[in-house]
Amino acid sequence: MPIYDYRCDECGKPYDVYHKVKEVAEDIVCPSCGSARHTRLISAPSFSMGGKQSEVPSCSDGSCCGGACSLN
């Protein structure tokens, strides 16, 4: 289920909504004041592909430790 950010047009407080497949906009209400008037906010997506993350070595001498220096 995607998560969308909203801001209440009445009290101005932001809140998140976990949308179901057939979420109806009229069903979204502010958890603080109960108002159905809201603005959907634009936010950056966040997701993980899973699996093992590779470690990037840190070099204190300023040399190329990552192996991709020729790509810069």
Phi, psi and omega per residue, in radians:
M1 nan 2.273 3.096
P2 -1.313 2.668 3.104
I3 -1.909 2.255 3.113
Y4 -2.062 2.523 3.106
D5 -1.706 2.376 3.114
Y6 -2.281 2.771 2.991
R7 -2.222 2.291 -3.136
C8 -1.217 2.283 3.105
D9 -1.319 -0.296 -3.135
E10 -1.549 -0.989 -3.059
C11 -1.777 -0.207 3.078
G12 1.418 0.050 -3.105
K13 -1.453 2.423 3.086
P14 -1.445 2.650 3.075
Y15 -2.716 2.796 3.139
D16 -1.845 2.579 3.072
V17 -2.253 2.218 3.039
Y18 -1.512 1.823 -3.070
H19 -1.356 2.380 2.998
K20 -1.491 3.115 -3.100
V21 -1.061 -0.761 -3.109
K22 -2.036 0.994 3.125
E23 -1.238 2.333 3.110
V24 -1.774 2.239 -3.066
A25 -1.004 -0.582 -3.131
E26 -1.205 -0.306 3.135
D27 -1.461 -0.156 -3.108
I28 -1.492 2.107 -3.141
V29 -2.256 2.622 3.127
C30 -1.185 2.246 3.130
P31 -1.226 -0.320 -3.132
S32 -1.480 -0.821 -3.044
C33 -2.081 -0.159 3.111
G34 1.453 0.096 -3.133
S35 -1.252 2.535 3.081
A36 -1.678 0.017 3.117
R37 -1.572 2.111 -3.074
H38 -2.628 2.885 3.041
T39 -2.165 2.255 3.104
R40 -1.397 2.266 -3.092
L41 -1.639 2.647 3.070
I42 -1.561 2.257 3.133
S43 -2.399 2.744 3.141
A44 -1.314 2.391 3.105
P45 -1.230 2.632 3.121
S46 -2.392 2.146 3.109
F47 -2.663 2.876 -3.138
S48 -2.250 2.371 3.116
M49 -1.482 -0.151 -3.130
G50 1.366 -3.032 3.132
G51 1.486 -3.087 -3.097
K52 -1.504 2.324 3.084
Q53 -1.533 2.410 3.117
S54 -1.468 2.516 3.121
E55 -1.571 2.361 3.067
V56 -1.740 2.112 -3.122
P57 -1.198 2.546 3.076
S58 -1.823 2.262 -3.119
C59 -1.925 2.131 -3.124
S60 -1.442 -0.262 -3.107
D61 -1.574 0.027 3.089
G62 1.454 0.074 3.134
S63 -1.396 2.994 -3.122
C64 -1.475 1.721 -3.115
C65 -1.718 -0.372 -3.074
G66 -1.339 -0.323 3.117
G67 1.500 0.000 -3.127
A68 -2.088 0.457 -3.104
C69 -1.133 -0.557 3.140
S70 -1.263 -0.227 3.134
L71 -1.501 -0.261 -3.094
N72 -1.315 nan nan
